[in-house]
Amino acid sequence: MDVRPGGVWHSLDGVDYNNYIGVMSPERLLYSHGDGEEEPFRVTMTFDEH
């Protein structure tokens, strides 16, 4: 996944998805994902140092 603005998700099945939303560096990554046919879902990953 290219997390820069306008980045693309390069999937393992060879499909590229333009689904990047944003990075709140360094602790949060937000993106949406869908195939263009159905409503995309949004994902928020929050990273925490242990």
N, C-alpha and C positions, 0 to 999 in steps of 0.2 A: 504494500500500500504506500503510495506516495502521499504523504500528509501535508505537502505544501498546498497553498491556495490553487485550486484548479486541478488538484492531484487525481490520480486514477487508481482504482483497486484492480490489480492484475490477479485474477482468480486462477486457481489451480486447473480449472477446465479450459483455460485459454481465453476467457471472456474478460474484456476490460469494462469496468463500471465507473462512471463519473459520479461518485457518491460522497465525496469529501465534504464535510461541514466545517470543522475547525479543530485547532489544537490550542489548549490553554496550557502552555508549556510550564513546567514539564509534567504536570500531574494529571491532565485530563485530555482525552481524545474523544471527539464526537463525530459520528458519521451516520448517514442514512444508507440503506441498501435496498435495492429492489431490481426487478427485471424489466421495468417499464410497463408491464402489463397489469400489475397489482400495486396497491398502495405500498410504498416503501416503509420499512420499519427503521426506527432510529436507535442507535446504540451509543451509550456513554460509558467509557472506560475511565475509571479513576485509579490512579496508581499511588501507592502509599509505601514509604520506606519503613522497613522493619528493622 
